[in-house]
Amino acid sequence: LLQIILKLLNCSITSIKILTNMLENATFHHIGIAVASIEKVKPFYLSMGYTVSDIVLEPIQKVYVAYARKDGFPTVEMLEPSDDSSPVKGILKRNGNTPYHICYAVDDLTVAIAEMRKNGFRPLSKPVPGHGLDDALMVFLYNVNYGLIQVMENIKK
């Protein structure tokens, strides 16, 4: 567990520096972890004092999603494939349960995507509502040097 946390912290610090330079108002939102079964992973987070949300189907992403939250700690998004065509299925096949993306919230998703494109990131799809994210628009972007980053638009209330 400590090795995973250190890996995530190093990745988070690097991506925070990059995104801070690109996106003035970006804030860290969560760490995404591919899991074979949310129900099997959930007891670990509960035993560590996290609360775990209900499991929600993300049909566009082809995953089931649940969030583990604890004051003072990063939010963890657990993603379980909903079928064999889910992109998470391939991640699990190659790596087993593993962290695989970091998500940031921004005020203007269109501006954020344009800035990230200028810095070598490419969107993997058009922005879509994230059902586990209160239907906030979100998109995954990839850069060979930094990996997969999810950017979501802050919900305007």
N, C-alpha and C positions, 0 to 999 in steps of 0.2 A: 504494500500500500504506500509506504514512504517513497519508493522509487517512482511510482505513478504520480504522486503529488509533486515530487521534485521535477519530473519531466513536464508536467502541466504548468508548474510555476515558471520554469525556464521558457517554455513556449509562450505562456501568457505574457511574461515580461517583454519578450522580443516582439510579439504581435502588438502589445499595448504601445510600445515605442513607435512602431511603424504606423499604427492607426492614429496615434496622437498627432504625428506629423501630417498625416493625410486628412484626418477628420477631426476638426476642432472640438466638436461636441459629442464624440463617441464615448459611451460608458460601457464597462464590462457588464454582460448580462448573465451568461452561464457557460458551463463546460458541457459538451455533448459526449456521451459515452454510449457506444454500441454494446448492447447486451442481448444474449440469446433469449433471456426470460426476465422481464421486469419483476415478476412475482418471486423469482429466486434471488434477485439482487436486493429487493426492497427490505428484507429483514436486516441486512447489514447496515443500511442507512438509518433505519429505525433504532438499531442498537447503539448507533453513534450519536443519537439525539436529534436527528433530522426529522422533519415531518415530510410525508410523501403524499403528493396529490393523487387524485383519481387518475386512472389510465384513460387516455383519450386516443382515438384513432385519427391519424393524419393521412387521409386517403390519397392526397396528391403525392406525399413523400413515401407512401406505402409503409408506414411504421405506426406502432403504438408508442405513445409518449407518456412519461410521468416525470414530475419534478421533485427532487429532494432539496429541501430548504432548511437552513439552520442559521440563526443570527450570528454574524461575524464570520461566516464561511461562504465560499462560492456556491451558487446554486448549481446543482447537477441535473442535467437533462438525460434521462435514460431512454434510449431508443431501441425498440424491439421490432424486427421485421414483421410486417403483417402478411406477407406472402413471399414466395421464392423470387419474385422479380424486384424486391426491395433492394436499393443500393446498400443498405446496411447488411444485408445477407452476405455480400461479397467481402465487406470489411471483417465480419465475423469469421468467414471462411479463412481469410488470410492471417488474422491476428487474434482471434478469440475476443472476449470482452475487452474493450479498450477505449480510451479517450480518443476522439478523432476530429473534433472541431471545437472552436471557441466562438461565442456569439457576442456581438456588441449591439447596443441600441443607439440609434441616431435620430435626429429630429427630421431630416429630409432624406429619405432613402434614394431618391433619384440623384441628388447631389452626391451622396456617398458612393453610389455605384460609379458615377462619372469620375470621381476622384480616384477610386480604386483602380478603375480601368487605366487611368493615366500612369499608375504605378505598377502595371503588369498583372493585375488580377483580372480574371475573366469570369463573368457570371455563368453559372451552370444551367440557369433557366431564367425565365422572367419572374419578377416578384409575385409571390402568391400569399394568401392569408395563412398564417400559422394557427391552426385550431388550438394547439396547446399553448399558444402565446396570445390568447384573447383575440384571435383573428387579426393581429397586427401583420402588416405586409412584411415579408422577409424574403431573403435570397441568399443562396450559397455562392461564394466566389472562391476561385482557386488561383494560387500562384505557386509555381514549382518550387520556389525558394522558401515559402512560408506555409504552404499547405492550405487546408480548407478553413475558411472563415465564414460564419453566418452573420449577416447584418439584418437587423430588424428595425422597423420604424417605431419610435416611441408612440404609444397610444395617446391620442389627444382627447382629453376628457372635457 
